[in-house]
């Protein structure tokens, strides 16, 4: 795989270890030590994915992620030294596709980066057009519209919506969604699903606090309404 990965990490030892591990896995790697430098490098070099530390000097990782999301749907994998639910969810709600908690093993990070690149590659469910509620999903064109207005989604949000639409009327558990959307379950975390659903609802629901397109089935998972 010759994808270009930008690593933004202020700890020199972790940055160098991550760079070596990703290069050994076949990636081209760019690095930055601060949030400001990372954002500048992102804009100049347009990487295929970003591995981004949350705690950075100056502009922190959450701010960098939001700035990236303002112009790009490129996959972002966050690195965090904390595993509290709130910290993880805030990172995901900032637009990250996935996260890894420090200290991490390189095989896990590599697996998550590869999975994020697969999701961004356009490998979506085999159907030309899917519908859920008032939302129309054109799989081939990779576009989503609601009431004839374009909705901008990240690759992960798009795939989550498409998978729910494929199974409209049926409940999908968090474990099923981890497997279908993120490409794994054994490395997964239900917080990935919950935070991404919340982010998706904020974009496609008329009233995200009382969703009518993607319903929560308490204790089980999520269900998309039939068109």
Secondary structure, DSSP 8 states (H G I E B T S, - for coil): ---EEEEE-S-HHHHHHHHHHHHHTT-EEEEESSHHHHHHHHHHH--SEEEEESS-SSS-HHHHHHHHHTT---EEEEEES---HHHHHHHHHTT-SEEEESS--HHHHHHHHHHHHHHHTT---S-SEEEETTEEEETTTTEEEETTEEE---HHHHHHHHHHHHTTTSEEEHHHHIIIIIS-STT--HHHHHHHHHHHHHHH-SSGGG-SSEEEETTTEEEE---
